[in-house]
Amino acid sequence: MGYNTRVFFRHAGCFINRYEWLVNAIELGGNCCGERPHKEAARPMTLADFTSLNLMIPALAGPDAPSVIQELSQALEQDQRIPELLPFYHAALNREYLAGTEMGAGMAFPHARLTTLPEVCFALGRSAAPLAWGPHAVRPVRLVFLLAVPATDATQYLLLISGLARLGNDEKLVAQLHAARDPEGLLAVLRQVELRTLPAAGAGRK
């Protein structure tokens, strides 16, 4: 069974009814909020724009959810993506215990939404062996995306997770993530997932 964006939201603890129209607008490429993309560039925006080489961890050291979330939280702090380690770590771990984010394709998407976070971003970790992800997990997990989201940001968050949903539904790209030899290889896979950014006002008019 492939990924479904709405299922992803439900597992992520979001309110489907509140955001459903925004998901539809993003998937259709519509201008739903009139906001500018996260980063303006001539090339298409990709999942790689929400992360960096320093946030690619091809060999996770931890065997379970708490240790992996801590490891990825430390990477976010070292890359100056989160202001404080412990509040973010505790928020992500508590949310994971309340509603596990393990999904198909051997992936999990722990996340935290805090007012102190400056931007939407994520760290990616890969484990050589299946992780003991927690009481809610029903499938083995080897790829973990730890998302950091400002509490007031909806548009960029939706862009990110719609891209992650498409990534998880692409068996070829998932296989490339497992086969990547180093952080550069992981980031190269993420660059292949283009996001449907919001067009500028008046775009498409003649």
Backbone as JSON Lines, residues from 0, in Angstrom:
{"i":0,"aa":"M","n":[0.85,-1.19,0.0],"ca":[0.0,0.0,0.0],"c":[0.87,1.23,0.0]}
{"i":1,"aa":"G","n":[0.69,2.16,-0.95],"ca":[1.54,3.33,-1.08],"c":[1.19,4.39,-0.06]}
{"i":2,"aa":"Y","n":[2.06,5.38,-0.01],"ca":[1.81,6.5,0.87],"c":[0.6,7.28,0.42]}
{"i":3,"aa":"N","n":[-0.07,7.89,1.32],"ca":[-1.16,8.8,1.05],"c":[-0.92,10.02,1.91]}
{"i":4,"aa":"T","n":[-0.98,11.2,1.31],"ca":[-0.64,12.41,2.06],"c":[-1.53,12.59,3.27]}
{"i":5,"aa":"R","n":[-2.82,12.32,3.12],"ca":[-3.73,12.53,4.27],"c":[-3.44,11.53,5.38]}
{"i":6,"aa":"V","n":[-3.11,10.31,5.02],"ca":[-2.73,9.33,6.04],"c":[-1.49,9.8,6.77]}
{"i":7,"aa":"F","n":[-0.56,10.37,6.03],"ca":[0.66,10.89,6.65],"c":[0.32,11.96,7.67]}
{"i":8,"aa":"F","n":[-0.6,12.88,7.33],"ca":[-1.0,13.91,8.27],"c":[-1.61,13.31,9.52]}
{"i":9,"aa":"R","n":[-2.44,12.3,9.33],"ca":[-3.11,11.7,10.48],"c":[-2.1,11.09,11.43]}
{"i":10,"aa":"H","n":[-1.1,10.41,10.9],"ca":[-0.05,9.83,11.74],"c":[0.83,10.9,12.35]}
{"i":11,"aa":"A","n":[0.96,12.05,11.69],"ca":[1.79,13.13,12.2],"c":[1.07,13.95,13.25]}
{"i":12,"aa":"G","n":[-0.17,13.64,13.55],"ca":[-0.88,14.34,14.6],"c":[-1.46,15.67,14.16]}
{"i":13,"aa":"C","n":[-1.66,15.87,12.83],"ca":[-2.22,17.12,12.33],"c":[-3.73,16.99,12.23]}
{"i":14,"aa":"F","n":[-4.4,18.11,12.03],"ca":[-5.84,18.11,11.91],"c":[-6.21,18.13,10.44]}
{"i":15,"aa":"I","n":[-6.74,17.0,9.96],"ca":[-6.99,16.85,8.53],"c":[-8.01,17.88,8.04]}
{"i":16,"aa":"N","n":[-9.1,18.03,8.74],"ca":[-10.14,18.93,8.27],"c":[-9.64,20.35,8.14]}
{"i":17,"aa":"R","n":[-8.79,20.76,9.05],"ca":[-8.29,22.13,9.05],"c":[-7.38,22.38,7.86]}
{"i":18,"aa":"Y","n":[-6.55,21.37,7.49],"ca":[-5.53,21.58,6.48],"c":[-5.84,20.92,5.13]}
{"i":19,"aa":"E","n":[-6.96,20.24,5.02],"ca":[-7.2,19.46,3.82],"c":[-7.2,20.32,2.56]}
{"i":20,"aa":"W","n":[-7.81,21.5,2.64],"ca":[-7.85,22.36,1.45],"c":[-6.45,22.81,1.06]}
{"i":21,"aa":"L","n":[-5.56,23.0,2.06],"ca":[-4.21,23.43,1.77],"c":[-3.41,22.3,1.12]}
{"i":22,"aa":"V","n":[-3.61,21.07,1.59],"ca":[-2.95,19.93,0.98],"c":[-3.36,19.81,-0.49]}
{"i":23,"aa":"N","n":[-4.66,19.93,-0.74],"ca":[-5.14,19.83,-2.12],"c":[-4.53,20.92,-2.99]}
{"i":24,"aa":"A","n":[-4.43,22.13,-2.46],"ca":[-3.88,23.24,-3.23],"c":[-2.42,23.0,-3.56]}
{"i":25,"aa":"I","n":[-1.67,22.48,-2.61],"ca":[-0.25,22.21,-2.85],"c":[-0.1,21.09,-3.87]}
{"i":26,"aa":"E","n":[-0.86,20.01,-3.71],"ca":[-0.74,18.88,-4.63],"c":[-1.11,19.29,-6.05]}
{"i":27,"aa":"L","n":[-2.05,20.26,-6.19],"ca":[-2.46,20.72,-7.51],"c":[-1.61,21.87,-8.01]}
{"i":28,"aa":"G","n":[-0.69,22.35,-7.16],"ca":[0.18,23.45,-7.57],"c":[-0.49,24.79,-7.49]}
{"i":29,"aa":"G","n":[-1.58,24.9,-6.71],"ca":[-2.3,26.16,-6.63],"c":[-1.69,27.12,-5.64]}
{"i":30,"aa":"N","n":[-2.07,28.4,-5.74],"ca":[-1.6,29.43,-4.81],"c":[-2.59,29.51,-3.67]}
{"i":31,"aa":"C","n":[-2.31,28.82,-2.57],"ca":[-3.28,28.7,-1.5],"c":[-3.15,29.79,-0.46]}
{"i":32,"aa":"C","n":[-1.95,30.33,-0.27],"ca":[-1.75,31.31,0.78],"c":[-1.1,32.58,0.3]}
{"i":33,"aa":"G","n":[-0.6,32.57,-0.91],"ca":[0.08,33.75,-1.41],"c":[1.44,33.96,-0.79]}
{"i":34,"aa":"E","n":[1.97,32.96,-0.09],"ca":[3.28,33.1,0.53],"c":[4.38,32.66,-0.41]}
{"i":35,"aa":"R","n":[5.55,33.17,-0.2],"ca":[6.68,32.79,-1.03],"c":[7.24,31.45,-0.59]}
{"i":36,"aa":"P","n":[7.89,30.72,-1.49],"ca":[8.52,29.45,-1.11],"c":[9.6,29.68,-0.06]}
{"i":37,"aa":"H","n":[9.97,28.58,0.6],"ca":[10.98,28.63,1.65],"c":[12.28,29.25,1.16]}
{"i":38,"aa":"K","n":[12.71,28.89,-0.03],"ca":[13.92,29.45,-0.62],"c":[13.64,29.76,-2.08]}
{"i":39,"aa":"E","n":[13.98,30.96,-2.5],"ca":[13.77,31.35,-3.87],"c":[15.0,30.99,-4.69]}
{"i":40,"aa":"A","n":[14.8,30.32,-5.79],"ca":[15.92,29.93,-6.63],"c":[15.39,29.66,-8.03]}
{"i":41,"aa":"A","n":[16.31,29.7,-8.99],"ca":[15.92,29.45,-10.38],"c":[15.53,27.99,-10.57]}
{"i":42,"aa":"R","n":[16.21,27.09,-9.86],"ca":[15.9,25.67,-10.0],"c":[14.68,25.32,-9.15]}
{"i":43,"aa":"P","n":[14.04,24.2,-9.44],"ca":[12.89,23.77,-8.63],"c":[13.32,23.48,-7.19]}
{"i":44,"aa":"M","n":[12.43,23.71,-6.27],"ca":[12.69,23.4,-4.87],"c":[12.58,21.9,-4.66]}
{"i":45,"aa":"T","n":[13.46,21.32,-3.84],"ca":[13.45,19.89,-3.57],"c":[13.49,19.63,-2.07]}
{"i":46,"aa":"L","n":[13.36,18.37,-1.7],"ca":[13.47,18.02,-0.28],"c":[14.82,18.44,0.3]}
{"i":47,"aa":"A","n":[15.86,18.44,-0.51],"ca":[17.19,18.8,-0.03],"c":[17.26,20.24,0.48]}
{"i":48,"aa":"D","n":[16.32,21.1,0.05],"ca":[16.32,22.48,0.5],"c":[15.92,22.61,1.96]}
{"i":49,"aa":"F","n":[15.36,21.57,2.54],"ca":[14.96,21.6,3.94],"c":[15.99,20.97,4.87]}
{"i":50,"aa":"T","n":[17.14,20.61,4.33],"ca":[18.14,19.94,5.15],"c":[19.53,20.31,4.65]}
{"i":51,"aa":"S","n":[20.54,19.59,5.09],"ca":[21.92,19.89,4.67],"c":[22.77,18.63,4.79]}
{"i":52,"aa":"L","n":[23.98,18.71,4.28],"ca":[24.88,17.57,4.33],"c":[25.17,17.16,5.77]}
{"i":53,"aa":"N","n":[25.26,18.14,6.66],"ca":[25.55,17.85,8.07],"c":[24.42,17.11,8.77]}
{"i":54,"aa":"L","n":[23.25,17.11,8.15],"ca":[22.08,16.47,8.76],"c":[21.78,15.11,8.15]}
{"i":55,"aa":"M","n":[22.69,14.61,7.35],"ca":[22.57,13.26,6.79],"c":[23.42,12.3,7.62]}
{"i":56,"aa":"I","n":[22.79,11.33,8.27],"ca":[23.48,10.37,9.13],"c":[23.31,8.98,8.54]}
{"i":57,"aa":"P","n":[24.28,8.5,7.75],"ca":[24.11,7.21,7.06],"c":[24.26,5.99,7.94]}
{"i":58,"aa":"A","n":[24.77,6.16,9.15],"ca":[24.96,5.0,10.04],"c":[24.58,5.41,11.47]}
{"i":59,"aa":"L","n":[23.31,5.27,11.79],"ca":[22.85,5.61,13.13],"c":[23.47,4.68,14.16]}
{"i":60,"aa":"A","n":[23.81,5.25,15.31],"ca":[24.42,4.45,16.37],"c":[23.39,3.83,17.3]}
{"i":61,"aa":"G","n":[22.25,4.52,17.47],"ca":[21.25,4.06,18.43],"c":[20.42,2.9,17.92]}
{"i":62,"aa":"P","n":[19.9,2.07,18.86],"ca":[19.09,0.9,18.46],"c":[17.59,1.12,18.56]}
{"i":63,"aa":"D","n":[17.15,2.27,19.1],"ca":[15.72,2.46,19.35],"c":[15.33,3.93,19.16]}
{"i":64,"aa":"A","n":[14.04,4.21,19.31],"ca":[13.51,5.55,19.06],"c":[14.16,6.62,19.94]}
{"i":65,"aa":"P","n":[14.25,6.45,21.27],"ca":[14.84,7.51,22.09],"c":[16.27,7.85,21.69]}
{"i":66,"aa":"S","n":[17.1,6.85,21.45],"ca":[18.5,7.11,21.12],"c":[18.64,7.72,19.73]}
{"i":67,"aa":"V","n":[17.81,7.29,18.79],"ca":[17.88,7.83,17.43],"c":[17.39,9.27,17.41]}
{"i":68,"aa":"I","n":[16.29,9.56,18.09],"ca":[15.79,10.94,18.15],"c":[16.82,11.85,18.82]}
{"i":69,"aa":"Q","n":[17.5,11.34,19.84],"ca":[18.55,12.14,20.48],"c":[19.7,12.4,19.51]}
{"i":70,"aa":"E","n":[20.12,11.38,18.79],"ca":[21.23,11.52,17.85],"c":[20.9,12.53,16.75]}
{"i":71,"aa":"L","n":[19.71,12.45,16.21],"ca":[19.32,13.38,15.16],"c":[19.07,14.78,15.71]}
{"i":72,"aa":"S","n":[18.57,14.87,16.94],"ca":[18.4,16.19,17.58],"c":[19.76,16.87,17.78]}
{"i":73,"aa":"Q","n":[20.75,16.1,18.16],"ca":[22.09,16.66,18.32],"c":[22.63,17.17,16.99]}
{"i":74,"aa":"A","n":[22.35,16.45,15.9],"ca":[22.79,16.92,14.58],"c":[22.12,18.24,14.23]}
{"i":75,"aa":"L","n":[20.83,18.38,14.54],"ca":[20.12,19.63,14.27],"c":[20.69,20.77,15.1]}
{"i":76,"aa":"E","n":[21.02,20.49,16.34],"ca":[21.6,21.54,17.19],"c":[22.98,21.95,16.67]}
{"i":77,"aa":"Q","n":[23.81,20.99,16.31],"ca":[25.15,21.29,15.82],"c":[25.11,22.07,14.51]}
{"i":78,"aa":"D","n":[24.06,21.85,13.72],"ca":[23.9,22.58,12.46],"c":[23.16,23.9,12.67]}
{"i":79,"aa":"Q","n":[22.92,24.25,13.93],"ca":[22.26,25.5,14.32],"c":[20.85,25.62,13.74]}
{"i":80,"aa":"R","n":[20.14,24.5,13.7],"ca":[18.76,24.5,13.22],"c":[17.75,24.6,14.36]}
{"i":81,"aa":"I","n":[18.17,24.22,15.58],"ca":[17.32,24.35,16.75],"c":[18.1,25.08,17.83]}
{"i":82,"aa":"P","n":[17.44,25.96,18.6],"ca":[18.17,26.77,19.59],"c":[18.6,26.0,20.83]}
{"i":83,"aa":"E","n":[17.8,25.01,21.25],"ca":[18.11,24.24,22.45],"c":[17.8,22.76,22.2]}
{"i":84,"aa":"L","n":[18.71,21.92,22.67],"ca":[18.58,20.49,22.41],"c":[17.46,19.85,23.23]}
{"i":85,"aa":"L","n":[17.48,20.02,24.56],"ca":[16.58,19.26,25.42],"c":[15.1,19.55,25.19]}
{"i":86,"aa":"P","n":[14.67,20.82,25.08],"ca":[13.24,21.04,24.83],"c":[12.76,20.4,23.53]}
{"i":87,"aa":"F","n":[13.59,20.47,22.51],"ca":[13.2,19.87,21.23],"c":[13.17,18.36,21.34]}
{"i":88,"aa":"Y","n":[14.19,17.79,21.94],"ca":[14.26,16.33,22.08],"c":[13.07,15.8,22.86]}
{"i":89,"aa":"H","n":[12.75,16.43,23.98],"ca":[11.64,15.97,24.8],"c":[10.31,16.11,24.07]}
{"i":90,"aa":"A","n":[10.14,17.21,23.32],"ca":[8.89,17.4,22.57],"c":[8.73,16.33,21.5]}
{"i":91,"aa":"A","n":[9.8,16.03,20.76],"ca":[9.73,15.02,19.71],"c":[9.49,13.63,20.3]}
{"i":92,"aa":"L","n":[10.18,13.31,21.39],"ca":[10.04,11.99,21.99],"c":[8.64,11.8,22.59]}
{"i":93,"aa":"N","n":[8.14,12.83,23.3],"ca":[6.8,12.73,23.89],"c":[5.73,12.55,22.82]}
{"i":94,"aa":"R","n":[5.88,13.28,21.71],"ca":[4.91,13.14,20.63],"c":[4.97,11.74,20.03]}
{"i":95,"aa":"E","n":[6.17,11.19,19.94],"ca":[6.32,9.85,19.38],"c":[5.67,8.8,20.27]}
{"i":96,"aa":"Y","n":[5.78,9.0,21.59],"ca":[5.16,8.05,22.5],"c":[3.63,8.13,22.44]}
{"i":97,"aa":"L","n":[3.11,9.33,22.2],"ca":[1.66,9.51,22.14],"c":[1.08,8.9,20.87]}
{"i":98,"aa":"A","n":[1.76,9.1,19.76],"ca":[1.27,8.59,18.48],"c":[2.47,8.29,17.6]}
{"i":99,"aa":"G","n":[2.79,7.03,17.46],"ca":[3.96,6.65,16.69],"c":[3.87,7.09,15.23]}
{"i":100,"aa":"T","n":[4.99,7.49,14.66],"ca":[5.02,7.99,13.29],"c":[5.64,6.98,12.33]}
{"i":101,"aa":"E","n":[5.8,5.75,12.75],"ca":[6.29,4.7,11.85],"c":[5.25,4.46,10.77]}
{"i":102,"aa":"M","n":[5.75,4.39,9.52],"ca":[4.85,4.17,8.4],"c":[5.45,3.13,7.46]}
{"i":103,"aa":"G","n":[4.89,3.02,6.26],"ca":[5.38,2.05,5.31],"c":[6.76,2.39,4.8]}
{"i":104,"aa":"A","n":[7.31,1.52,4.01],"ca":[8.63,1.68,3.39],"c":[9.76,1.73,4.41]}
{"i":105,"aa":"G","n":[9.51,1.23,5.62],"ca":[10.57,1.19,6.64],"c":[10.98,2.56,7.14]}
{"i":106,"aa":"M","n":[10.05,3.51,7.16],"ca":[10.36,4.89,7.55],"c":[9.59,5.29,8.8]}
{"i":107,"aa":"A","n":[10.17,6.25,9.54],"ca":[9.49,6.88,10.66],"c":[9.74,8.38,10.57]}
{"i":108,"aa":"F","n":[8.76,9.17,11.04],"ca":[8.82,10.62,10.9],"c":[8.56,11.34,12.23]}
{"i":109,"aa":"P","n":[9.39,11.12,13.23],"ca":[9.21,11.87,14.49],"c":[9.36,13.36,14.22]}
{"i":110,"aa":"H","n":[8.68,14.17,15.02],"ca":[8.73,15.61,14.77],"c":[8.33,16.37,16.03]}
{"i":111,"aa":"A","n":[8.69,17.64,16.04],"ca":[8.28,18.53,17.12],"c":[7.93,19.88,16.51]}
{"i":112,"aa":"R","n":[6.87,20.49,17.04],"ca":[6.46,21.83,16.62],"c":[6.58,22.74,17.84]}
{"i":113,"aa":"L","n":[7.46,23.72,17.73],"ca":[7.73,24.63,18.84],"c":[7.8,26.07,18.33]}
{"i":114,"aa":"T","n":[7.39,27.01,19.17],"ca":[7.44,28.42,18.78],"c":[8.86,28.94,18.66]}
{"i":115,"aa":"T","n":[9.81,28.27,19.29],"ca":[11.2,28.75,19.29],"c":[11.98,28.34,18.05]}
{"i":116,"aa":"L","n":[11.41,27.49,17.21],"ca":[12.15,27.01,16.04],"c":[12.13,28.05,14.93]}
{"i":117,"aa":"P","n":[13.27,28.32,14.3],"ca":[13.34,29.39,13.29],"c":[12.83,29.0,11.92]}
{"i":118,"aa":"E","n":[12.88,27.71,11.55],"ca":[12.5,27.32,10.2],"c":[12.16,25.84,10.15]}
{"i":119,"aa":"V","n":[11.45,25.46,9.11],"ca":[11.14,24.04,8.87],"c":[12.39,23.36,8.33]}
{"i":120,"aa":"C","n":[12.76,22.25,8.94],"ca":[13.94,21.51,8.47],"c":[13.85,20.08,8.99]}
{"i":121,"aa":"F","n":[14.78,19.24,8.55],"ca":[14.79,17.87,9.04],"c":[16.19,17.28,8.95]}
{"i":122,"aa":"A","n":[16.41,16.27,9.78],"ca":[17.62,15.45,9.73],"c":[17.19,14.04,9.33]}
{"i":123,"aa":"L","n":[18.04,13.36,8.57],"ca":[17.75,12.0,8.11],"c":[18.81,11.05,8.64]}
{"i":124,"aa":"G","n":[18.35,9.97,9.26],"ca":[19.26,8.95,9.74],"c":[18.88,7.59,9.18]}
{"i":125,"aa":"R","n":[19.9,6.77,8.91],"ca":[19.68,5.42,8.38],"c":[20.37,4.41,9.29]}
{"i":126,"aa":"S","n":[19.66,3.33,9.56],"ca":[20.19,2.28,10.42],"c":[20.49,1.03,9.59]}
{"i":127,"aa":"A","n":[21.6,0.37,9.9],"ca":[21.96,-0.84,9.18],"c":[21.02,-1.99,9.52]}
{"i":128,"aa":"A","n":[20.49,-1.97,10.74],"ca":[19.57,-3.03,11.2],"c":[18.24,-2.4,11.57]}
{"i":129,"aa":"P","n":[17.14,-3.15,11.5],"ca":[15.83,-2.62,11.91],"c":[15.87,-2.11,13.34]}
{"i":130,"aa":"L","n":[15.22,-0.97,13.56],"ca":[15.21,-0.34,14.88],"c":[14.02,-0.84,15.71]}
{"i":131,"aa":"A","n":[14.24,-0.92,17.01],"ca":[13.14,-1.19,17.94],"c":[12.42,0.14,18.16]}
{"i":132,"aa":"W","n":[11.47,0.45,17.28],"ca":[10.96,1.81,17.24],"c":[9.98,2.15,18.36]}
{"i":133,"aa":"G","n":[9.27,1.2,18.89],"ca":[8.37,1.52,19.99],"c":[7.13,0.67,19.99]}
{"i":134,"aa":"P","n":[6.25,0.89,20.99],"ca":[5.07,0.04,21.14],"c":[4.07,0.17,20.01]}
{"i":135,"aa":"H","n":[4.1,1.3,19.28],"ca":[3.13,1.5,18.22],"c":[3.6,0.92,16.88]}
{"i":136,"aa":"A","n":[4.87,0.62,16.77],"ca":[5.43,0.19,15.48],"c":[4.96,-1.22,15.13]}
{"i":137,"aa":"V","n":[4.55,-1.38,13.87],"ca":[4.13,-2.69,13.39],"c":[5.02,-3.14,12.24]}
{"i":138,"aa":"R","n":[5.9,-2.27,11.76],"ca":[6.81,-2.61,10.66],"c":[8.23,-2.24,11.08]}
{"i":139,"aa":"P","n":[9.22,-2.91,10.54],"ca":[10.61,-2.54,10.86],"c":[10.95,-1.16,10.3]}
{"i":140,"aa":"V","n":[11.73,-0.41,11.05],"ca":[12.12,0.95,10.66],"c":[13.63,1.01,10.48]}
{"i":141,"aa":"R","n":[14.07,1.57,9.35],"ca":[15.5,1.77,9.12],"c":[15.84,3.19,8.7]}
{"i":142,"aa":"L","n":[14.84,3.93,8.21],"ca":[15.05,5.32,7.81],"c":[14.22,6.22,8.71]}
{"i":143,"aa":"V","n":[14.88,7.21,9.32],"ca":[14.19,8.1,10.26],"c":[14.4,9.55,9.84]}
{"i":144,"aa":"F","n":[13.3,10.24,9.62],"ca":[13.32,11.67,9.3],"c":[12.84,12.43,10.54]}
{"i":145,"aa":"L","n":[13.71,13.2,11.18],"ca":[13.32,13.99,12.34],"c":[13.03,15.42,11.88]}
{"i":146,"aa":"L","n":[11.76,15.83,12.01],"ca":[11.32,17.12,11.5],"c":[11.26,18.15,12.63]}
{"i":147,"aa":"A","n":[11.75,19.35,12.34],"ca":[11.65,20.49,13.25],"c":[10.78,21.53,12.57]}
{"i":148,"aa":"V","n":[9.67,21.92,13.25],"ca":[8.68,22.78,12.61],"c":[8.28,23.92,13.55]}
{"i":149,"aa":"P","n":[8.39,25.17,13.09],"ca":[7.86,26.28,13.89],"c":[6.35,26.1,14.1]}
{"i":150,"aa":"A","n":[5.87,26.41,15.27],"ca":[4.47,26.16,15.6],"c":[3.51,26.94,14.71]}
{"i":151,"aa":"T","n":[3.96,28.07,14.17],"ca":[3.06,28.91,13.37],"c":[3.21,28.68,11.88]}
{"i":152,"aa":"D","n":[4.08,27.78,11.46],"ca":[4.32,27.56,10.03],"c":[3.51,26.38,9.54]}
{"i":153,"aa":"A","n":[2.59,26.64,8.62],"ca":[1.8,25.56,8.03],"c":[2.22,25.29,6.59]}
{"i":154,"aa":"T","n":[2.49,26.36,5.84],"ca":[2.72,26.2,4.4],"c":[3.97,25.39,4.1]}
{"i":155,"aa":"Q","n":[5.1,25.77,4.7],"ca":[6.34,25.06,4.42],"c":[6.29,23.63,4.97]}
{"i":156,"aa":"Y","n":[5.62,23.45,6.09],"ca":[5.46,22.11,6.67],"c":[4.71,21.21,5.7]}
{"i":157,"aa":"L","n":[3.66,21.75,5.1],"ca":[2.87,20.95,4.16],"c":[3.67,20.63,2.9]}
{"i":158,"aa":"L","n":[4.46,21.59,2.43],"ca":[5.33,21.32,1.29],"c":[6.29,20.18,1.6]}
{"i":159,"aa":"L","n":[6.87,20.25,2.79],"ca":[7.84,19.22,3.18],"c":[7.2,17.84,3.25]}
{"i":160,"aa":"I","n":[6.11,17.71,3.97],"ca":[5.58,16.37,4.18],"c":[4.89,15.82,2.93]}
{"i":161,"aa":"S","n":[4.4,16.71,2.05],"ca":[3.88,16.19,0.78],"c":[5.02,15.61,-0.04]}
{"i":162,"aa":"G","n":[6.21,16.24,0.03],"ca":[7.38,15.69,-0.65],"c":[7.84,14.39,-0.03]}
{"i":163,"aa":"L","n":[7.81,14.3,1.29],"ca":[8.19,13.07,1.96],"c":[7.21,11.94,1.62]}
{"i":164,"aa":"A","n":[5.94,12.28,1.48],"ca":[4.97,11.26,1.11],"c":[5.26,10.71,-0.29]}
{"i":165,"aa":"R","n":[5.62,11.61,-1.21],"ca":[5.96,11.14,-2.56],"c":[7.24,10.31,-2.55]}
{"i":166,"aa":"L","n":[8.2,10.71,-1.72],"ca":[9.43,9.93,-1.6],"c":[9.13,8.52,-1.12]}
{"i":167,"aa":"G","n":[8.32,8.39,-0.09],"ca":[8.0,7.08,0.47],"c":[7.22,6.2,-0.48]}
{"i":168,"aa":"N","n":[6.56,6.81,-1.46],"ca":[5.78,6.05,-2.41],"c":[6.59,5.64,-3.64]}
{"i":169,"aa":"D","n":[7.84,6.07,-3.69],"ca":[8.71,5.77,-4.83],"c":[9.72,4.7,-4.42]}
{"i":170,"aa":"E","n":[9.46,3.46,-4.77],"ca":[10.31,2.35,-4.33],"c":[11.75,2.5,-4.83]}
{"i":171,"aa":"K","n":[11.92,3.06,-6.01],"ca":[13.26,3.22,-6.56],"c":[14.08,4.2,-5.72]}
{"i":172,"aa":"L","n":[13.46,5.32,-5.32],"ca":[14.18,6.3,-4.51],"c":[14.47,5.76,-3.11]}
{"i":173,"aa":"V","n":[13.51,5.02,-2.55],"ca":[13.74,4.42,-1.23],"c":[14.92,3.45,-1.3]}
{"i":174,"aa":"A","n":[14.99,2.67,-2.36],"ca":[16.1,1.75,-2.54],"c":[17.42,2.51,-2.66]}
{"i":175,"aa":"Q","n":[17.4,3.66,-3.31],"ca":[18.61,4.48,-3.43],"c":[19.05,5.03,-2.08]}
{"i":176,"aa":"L","n":[18.1,5.37,-1.21],"ca":[18.45,5.82,0.14],"c":[19.17,4.7,0.9]}
{"i":177,"aa":"H","n":[18.68,3.48,0.76],"ca":[19.32,2.35,1.45],"c":[20.7,2.04,0.86]}
{"i":178,"aa":"A","n":[20.88,2.32,-0.42],"ca":[22.14,1.97,-1.08],"c":[23.18,3.08,-1.01]}
{"i":179,"aa":"A","n":[22.79,4.29,-0.64],"ca":[23.73,5.41,-0.61],"c":[24.9,5.11,0.32]}
{"i":180,"aa":"R","n":[26.09,5.44,-0.11],"ca":[27.29,5.09,0.64],"c":[27.68,6.12,1.69]}
{"i":181,"aa":"D","n":[27.2,7.36,1.54],"ca":[27.67,8.44,2.41],"c":[26.63,9.54,2.48]}
{"i":182,"aa":"P","n":[26.87,10.59,3.29],"ca":[25.91,11.7,3.37],"c":[25.63,12.34,2.02]}
{"i":183,"aa":"E","n":[26.65,12.47,1.2],"ca":[26.45,13.07,-0.13],"c":[25.45,12.25,-0.95]}
{"i":184,"aa":"G","n":[25.54,10.92,-0.84],"ca":[24.62,10.06,-1.57],"c":[23.19,10.21,-1.1]}
{"i":185,"aa":"L","n":[23.0,10.31,0.22],"ca":[21.65,10.5,0.76],"c":[21.07,11.83,0.27]}
{"i":186,"aa":"L","n":[21.87,12.88,0.34],"ca":[21.38,14.19,-0.08],"c":[21.06,14.22,-1.57]}
{"i":187,"aa":"A","n":[21.84,13.49,-2.36],"ca":[21.6,13.43,-3.8],"c":[20.23,12.81,-4.11]}
{"i":188,"aa":"V","n":[19.82,11.82,-3.32],"ca":[18.5,11.22,-3.51],"c":[17.4,12.24,-3.21]}
{"i":189,"aa":"L","n":[17.58,13.0,-2.13],"ca":[16.57,13.99,-1.76],"c":[16.43,15.09,-2.81]}
{"i":190,"aa":"R","n":[17.52,15.36,-3.52],"ca":[17.45,16.39,-4.58],"c":[16.57,15.94,-5.75]}
{"i":191,"aa":"Q","n":[16.29,14.66,-5.82],"ca":[15.46,14.16,-6.92],"c":[13.96,14.35,-6.67]}
{"i":192,"aa":"V","n":[13.61,14.71,-5.44],"ca":[12.19,14.87,-5.09],"c":[11.84,16.35,-5.17]}
{"i":193,"aa":"E","n":[11.28,16.76,-6.29],"ca":[10.91,18.16,-6.47],"c":[9.58,18.44,-5.77]}
{"i":194,"aa":"L","n":[9.47,19.65,-5.22],"ca":[8.27,20.06,-4.51],"c":[7.45,21.01,-5.37]}
{"i":195,"aa":"R","n":[6.15,20.91,-5.23],"ca":[5.26,21.79,-5.98],"c":[5.11,23.09,-5.21]}
{"i":196,"aa":"T","n":[6.02,24.01,-5.47],"ca":[6.0,25.29,-4.73],"c":[4.87,26.16,-5.21]}
{"i":197,"aa":"L","n":[4.56,27.16,-4.41],"ca":[3.44,28.03,-4.7],"c":[3.82,29.06,-5.75]}
{"i":198,"aa":"P","n":[3.04,29.23,-6.82],"ca":[3.39,30.21,-7.83],"c":[3.22,31.63,-7.33]}
{"i":199,"aa":"A","n":[3.93,32.55,-7.92],"ca":[3.81,33.94,-7.57],"c":[2.44,34.47,-7.99]}
{"i":200,"aa":"A","n":[1.99,35.55,-7.33],"ca":[0.7,36.14,-7.67],"c":[0.69,36.55,-9.14]}
{"i":201,"aa":"G","n":[-0.39,36.16,-9.83],"ca":[-0.51,36.51,-11.23],"c":[0.16,35.55,-12.17]}
{"i":202,"aa":"A","n":[0.81,34.51,-11.63],"ca":[1.48,33.55,-12.5],"c":[0.48,32.86,-13.4]}
{"i":203,"aa":"G","n":[0.87,32.69,-14.64],"ca":[0.0,32.01,-15.59],"c":[-0.95,32.92,-16.31]}
{"i":204,"aa":"R","n":[-0.99,34.21,-15.93],"ca":[-1.86,35.15,-16.6],"c":[-1.18,35.69,-17.85]}
{"i":205,"aa":"K","n":[-1.96,35.99,-18.84],"ca":[-1.43,36.54,-20.08],"c":[-1.85,37.99,-20.22]}
